[in-house]
Amino acid sequence: MIRRLIWLLFAFSLIGFIVCALTLIASPSDEVAAWSGWTFLNISLTRWEWLLYGLGLLLGLSGLFSLMLGSRRMMAANGAPAGPAWLGAAVVFAVFVLASLLGLPPAGSLAETSAKLKAWHEQSFGTPPLPGAADMPVPELAKRLGFDPAKALANLSAHNVKVPDAQATLAEVARTNGLVPAAVYETMRPTGEAGQQAQQAAQEQPAQAPAGLPADPPPGLGRLKLSDICEQYGLNLKDEMDKLSQAGIKSSPDMTLRQIAQTNLILPIEVYDALRGQAPAPQAPAPQAPAAQTPGQTEQQPQAQAPAQAPGQSAAPRPNLEVPPDLAKMTLGAYCKQYNLDQTQALAKLKAKGFVVFSDMTFREISLENNLTPEQVLEIVVP
């Protein structure tokens, strides 16, 4: 009875696992699936992945118990020696593993087929204008794309698309109205000549940068892979990796700027400056400054770093406000951790002012995005 039960569980889970694997091979990428609301058999891509994990676990457990219960009888069948069977199984297993690692058939062919199908899905369903656009609130996405957030919300209201609240993401708005995120985006964005100009400006802005990368890093750049940044700004990937290597920064094309910074124990802005050909040598004296400074020392350091600050940053902050010497290049999350501040409350204070802000953005990025100085941003964060 138990052997039959385990054997049937193994058979059912094997069939289900094969169906899930074939579905995921033929499915679009995560971004395209979320953007277009793709489903198969009325099951979303995320749920297919969950199903694959569950059936894979059941398959492994039932297979393990089947081996434990029937291995002795199977290996002693007909009294034949088991040596040749062991050798043959080991050779076939090794060949499949080696062929898969080298990208040879059959695994390599399946990978190529999956890539072609995903490319076809992108052409058929379209791609989001920004990575993770489906998970962004409507005002934030509109602001990042150069649209007027108020007009975007007005366009949705005019087409009877209900927005639960200002912080509702495109995916949540789509579920509320029985739509897909791509349809919500098409409804919210400006139409006519104004919409074309805004979209064209957002698309051509990187290409118009006179020196490849702009002097000030665009918000969200830290989430892009190095290869994607080079492609977006027309840079040579090998040359940019050589720049990072000369600056002593280890990197790879599939790593994001934030991952490169974390791997090398530096700030993302330092990686960005190295990509622009600016050596991080001027930053060497910064670590020598003590963590706790007197008010006089705090006011003198920003003058020494005047080239990295905007002209309006010379104004002295509050007397009781402790300003690190490298504030402009420090991320909001790093500042909160260093000075024992609640990161959630800091983000809430900035968002209450209408700021577009993330914990991995530097004070320089936040200030440039919202037309302030890093010190003014800090005065909002610190109680």
Sequence and secondary structure as in RCSB ss.txt:
>XXXX:A:sequence
MIRRLIWLLFAFSLIGFIVCALTLIASPSDEVAAWSGWTFLNISLTRWEWLLYGLGLLLGLSGLFSLMLGSRRMM
AANGAPAGPAWLGAAVVFAVFVLASLLGLPPAGSLAETSAKLKAWHEQSFGTPPLPGAADMPVPELAKRLGFDPA
KALANLSAHNVKVPDAQATLAEVARTNGLVPAAVYETMRPTGEAGQQAQQAAQEQPAQAPAGLPADPPPGLGRLK
LSDICEQYGLNLKDEMDKLSQAGIKSSPDMTLRQIAQTNLILPIEVYDALRGQAPAPQAPAPQAPAAQTPGQTEQ
QPQAQAPAQAPGQSAAPRPNLEVPPDLAKMTLGAYCKQYNLDQTQALAKLKAKGFVVFSDMTFREISLENNLTPE
QVLEIVVP
>XXXX:A:secstr
 HHHHHHHHHHHHHHHHHHHHHHHHHS  HHHHHHHT EETTEEHHHHHHHHHHHHHHHHHHHHHHHHHHHHHHH
TGGG  SHHHHHHHHHHHHHHHHHHHTT TTHHHHHHHHHHHHHHHHHHH   SSTTGGGSBHHHHHHHTT  HH
HHHHHHHHTT   SSTT BHHHHHHHHT  HHHHHHHHS  HHHHHHHHHHHHHTTTT TTSS SS  TTGGGSB
HHHHHHHTT  HHHHHHHHHHTT    TTSBHHHHHHHHTS HHHHHHHHTT  SGGGTTGGGS SS  HHHHHH
HHHHTGGGS GGGGS   TT    TTGGGSBHHHHHHHTT  HHHHHHHHHHTT    TTSBHHHHHHHTT  HH
HHHHHH  
